[in-house]
Structures are given as structure tokens and as C-alpha cells.
């Protein structure tokens, strides 16, 4: 069985090792800084996204990365320290000076009387990102976790809060496919309380797709090889698409005792891909009615920036001329 521990309220929570493993494997950047903005912990995804090494980031201030004014930053930090869970857009600056947009989830946590702001940052410049191996947890929190049993529980609480705040589905199953842990996102999607999910398999948690989920999980645990798969739960009558990264979980003896999974909702990205494919198909047919429909999609969904300057100018001519006399083949050529 996968180890669990009750917290002060009697609620079953993850031990620090399991919680830290989720931070290690996260696709999102993880930053922790103090009340003055000094960065005290990062994960490898944060290093990858910014281009800095962990050692460099730990000598920096959050304002060296986030492109906001001191006043704006202080305002957001004060809200977080007051207990407000913030989800805000921001721009991050890489080591080479380039910038990229992120969605930041900020929240407050206290360790040994000191207040920290933790943040999960997701690069939103590409909605469909290839799933990469998620690497080492931030070393500073790991070093602090072994200082004492009391402090270890404090750190575990912070990591638990990170996982519960994550928008992705995070879960652990035992060798028989029974859930040993789910975060809030799993409970919300399944529409059942965590207490009912723990100890149950997918015939209870996701009955509509249980057979497919359990077959995939059995293969991973039997072969000891992780997989990236698409899974399709139904939410409020709508079929959703989730990209799941699943890996076997081993005990200290090297025996597979369960499975760890992280699943991300990519439905919007798949819809966007389908629309772009439709636009391409309509343009390739070069029929006036098809081109009209394609250009309406371009305008409605903001694809004009994807056309390039020459095609964009032709599109504007088309929109202003009411289709008359436009050389459609010129637009098609610029899209190739």
C-alpha cells in the first residue's frame, strides 16, 4: 500500500515524499518567495522556462522574472498573504531577455512562523505543449524538510496545498487500481467527495470510462513503463479530452506498488486545432463560399495574426471589397 498520513484534523494527506514527487513531475513552473520577493525555492520546470540555473534563481528576486511594477507586485502579494487565492496573467522574462506570457496561481503558506508566497506558473504561449519528464523538486525545501519531524510536516502541508491548488488532475492508485489519493480537481471532475473515491476504483469514480482507464493502468503497472495517453471523460454532457501522463510507482525494493498520474484538460486546444484544420481545408478548395466561411472563422477566432503580413493585407482587402475581384489563390499561397 502507498503510505498516507492523517493531518491535525484527521484528514488523510500525503507524506512529504509523495507530495514532493508531484512537484518534481509538474509541467508547470513552481516558485516560492518570501514577503520581500526573495526566491527561496524553485523546481526544474521553473529553471527550464526562464533559462536560469537553480543556483542563479535562488539569488534573485521575483521582480527579476515577473514584468510588473513594484506597486502591482506588492498589491498581489498582500492579497495572497491575506489568504486570497489569486489567478492572474503575467509576463515572465527569460535570461536571454525574451518574454513569454504565463498564468500564475498564487497562494500563501506559513512555515515556522515565516510567511511565503508560492506560485504555479503555466506558460500560455502554447496551449498544447508536449509532455516532458518532470524533474527534481526544489532542493531548498527538501533540505528543510529533513531538519525535524515537525518541520517536515509543515513542508508537507505546503506541498499538499500546491497539489490541491493545481488545475490538473493529480492522483495515486494502488496495484489493484484503487485510488489512494486524489486532489480537488479529480473530486470536482468526478463529482464525488474524496472520502468516497479513496479505496474505490474507476468503476466508482469514473464509471463511464472505467474499462478503458483500468486497462491502461494495468498495462503500465504490469510493464513498469509509463505512458502519455488521451482520455475522454464526459463533463456536464460534453465529452472532454484529457492528456494523461501516467507512470508506475515503485516501493523501496523496486516493486511496482501503484501508479501516479497527472491529467490536463486539452479540450480547448483540440477544438482550436479542428478549427484551424477546417480553415485550411476551406482555403484549399478555393471556392468563393468556402473562402468566405474560412475568412469568417479567421476573423471570429483571431487567426489573422497567423496569416503573415501579405495574407493579412489580402484578407483586409477581401473584407472591404465584399469578395469582389479578390485573387483567392494569393491568400492560399501565403498560407503554404
N, C-alpha and C positions, 0 to 999 in steps of 0.2 A: 504493500500500500504506500501511497505517496503521503509524506508527513504533513500534518496540519497542526495548528496550534490555536487555542482559544485566546482572544484578547481579554481586556479587563471587563468587557461587557458580556463575556461568554460566547461571543460570535466567533465562529471558526475563521481563521485568517491564515495567510501563507507565512511560512517561515522565511527568514531573510534570504536563504539560498535560492528558493524558488522565485521569490519576488524579484530578486536581483537578476535572475536568468531572463525574465521578461524584459527588463531594461536592456540587458545585453543584446537581445534579439530584436529590439524595436527598430522599425524602419524610420521612425521619427527622431529628430534631434532631442536630446534631454539635457537641460541646463539647470543648475541650481546656483543662485547668488544670494548674498546677504543683503541687509537693508540699504547698504551703500552701493550696491550694484557689483561688488567684487565676486567674480565667478569662483565657486568653490568645488564644483563637480560637473563633469560632462560625460556623455557616452561617446562611443566611436562614431555614431551617426552624426553627432554634432561636429566632430573633427572633419569628417568626410565632406559635409555640406559647406563648411567655412574654409577649408583648406589649411587650417592651423593644426598643429600637433596638440595633444592634450596638455603638455607642459606649457606651451605658449598660451593656450586659453586660460589656464589657471593663474596666469599672471595678468590677465586682462579684466576690464570692466564690461558689464553687459552693454553699455553705451558705445563700446568699441565695435560691437557687432550690429546692434539694432539702430537703424537710422531714424531716430526720433529726437526731439528736443529733450533737454533735461526736465523741463516742466511737464511735458507729456509723460515721460517715463515715471517721474515721481508720482504723478496722479494715478497711473495704472498700478504702481507698486502699493500705494496707500490703499487703493480699493482691494487689492489682493490680500494685504496684511489685515484688512478689516474683515476678511472671511469671504469676500466675493469671488466666485469662480468666473474668470474672465476668458472670453474667446475673442481675440482681436486680430485684425490683419496688420502686418508689419513688413518692413523691408530689411533683409539681412545683407551685410557687406562681407564679401569673401576676402581672403588675404591678398588676392591679386587686384582688389579694388572693384571688382564687378559686384553687382547686387542681384538679389532674387527675392520674390515675394513668398511670405510664409503665413500660415495661420497658427497663431500661438494660443495655447491653453495655459493660463497662469493660475496658480493657486498657492496658498500659504501653508507652511508647516513649521512647527517648533521642535527643536531638538536641544535638550539640556538647557532650556531657558533662552536659547538664541533663536531668532526668527529668520526664516529663509523663504525665498520665493522660488518655487520650482516651475519649470515650463516645459511643455511638449511643443515642439515647433515642426510643422509639416510644410515641406516645400510644395506650394500650389502652382508652380510654373508648369508642371507636367502632372495632369490628373491621373494619368495611367503610368505608373513607374514600375520598372521591373523589380521583382522582389529579390533583394540581396541578402546574403547571410548577415545576420545581425550580431555584432561582435561585443567586445569586452565592456563590462559595466564600468562606470566611473570608479577609478581606483580610490579616490579620497573617501567616499562613503564606505567602501569595503574595509579600508583600514580602520575607520572609526567604528565600524560595526563589531570588530573583534576586541575592542578595548574592554568591554564589560558586557555581561548578560543584559543588564538594564539598558545600556546604550544600544545594544543590538536590537532590542525590541523597539526602541524609538526609531531606528533606521528602517526596520521592517515596516513600521507604520507609515513612514514616508513613501516607501516603495509601493506599499499596498494602495496608498492614495493615488499614486501615479497611474497604476493599472486600472483602478476603478474610474479614474477621470478620462482614460483613453477612449476615443471614439470607436476604435477597433474592437472586435470580439476577441477576448482572451480566455482560454480555458485549458484545463488539465483533465485527462481521463486516465483511469487505471487500465490494467491489462484486459479487463473484461468489458471495456468501453463505458464504464460508469463515470459520470462526472465527479471529480474530486474538488474542482474549483471552477467558478465562472465569475467574470466581472459583471459590472452593472449593465454593460452593453448587451451581453448574452441574455441576461434575465429580461431586459426590455424587449429584445427581438423575439424571444420565445414566449413572452407574456406570462411567465410563471415566476414565483418567488425563488430566490436562490436555495432556500431550505428544501423545496420540493425537487429542484434539479440535482442537488448533491446526493450521490448514491444511486441516481437513476441513469439509464442510458438514453439514446436518442429516440427510442420508441415513446418516451415520455416527454422529452424536451423538444424534439423536432420530429414528430411522428410522420409528417407528410413525406419527408425525405430521409427517414431513418435508415432504410435499407442501403441507400447509396452511401450515406455518411459512414455507417458502420463497416461497410465493405472496404472503403478507402482506408479507414483507420486500422482495420485488421491487417491489411497488406503492409502498411507502414510498420506496425509493431512486429509482424512476423519476419519481415525482411531487414528491419533495422535501418531502412533508408527513407529519409524524408521526401515529401512531395509538395509541389505547388499545384493546386487544383482549383477549378472553378466550381462553386456550389450554388444552388438555386432555391433558397427558401422563399416562401410566399409571405408577404407582409401587407396586411390590410387589403387582401385581394389582388395585390400586384406581385408578380414574380420578380425577385431581386437577384442580382448577380454578386456573389462574394468571391474574392480571390483569397484562398486559404493557403497559408504556409504551415505545414504540419511536420513535426519531427518526433522521432521516438525519444522517450525519456528513460535514461539508464540509472540504476542504483550504483552504489559504491563498488559493487562487484562486477559491473559491466553487464548486468542483466537488464533487458528491456522490461520495465515495470509499468509503462504507460505511454502517454502521448501528450505533447504540448502543442497547442495550436494558436495561431493569430490569423483572424479573417478580416478582410477590409471590403466594405461595400463599394463596388466599382460600377454600379448600375448606371449612374450618370455618364461615366466615361464611355461605357458601351453604347449608350444612346447617342452620344456625340459622334462616336466612330461610325455608327449606322447612318447618321445624317450626312456625314462627310462622304461616305460611300455613295449615298443616294445623289448628292450633288455631283460627284464625279461621273456617275452613270448618266445622269440627265445631260450634263455638258457634253459627254462623249457622243450622244445621239444627235446633237446639233439640230434638233427640231425646234422651231420657234417656241412652241408651247412648253417643251421640256426646258428650254433655256430660261423662259420666263419663270417657271417653277423653281429652277435651280438658283436663279438670281434672287428670287424672293427669300429662299432659305438662307442665302448668303447674307442678305440684309437683316433678316429677322434674328439670326443666331450669331451675328457679329463675326462672320468669316471673312469680311472684306480685307482685314489685315493679312490674311493668308495668301491673297492673290498676287502680291507684289505690286509695285507702283504702276507698271504698264497695264496689267489686268484691272487694277482698281480704277484707273482712269477710264478704261473701256466700259467698266461697269457703270460709272457715273454718267458716261455718255448715253449708255443704254437706258438708264433710269430717267434721264432728262429728255431723251428723244422719243420715248414711248415705243421702243422696239424698232422704229422705222429706220431702215438703211444701215443697221449696225452689222459690222463684219463679225459674226459669231465665231468664226474659225480663229480669229485673232485672240479672243479670250481663251479658247480651248488651248491654243498653242502656248500661251503664257503659263498655263496650269501644268504643263507637262514637264 
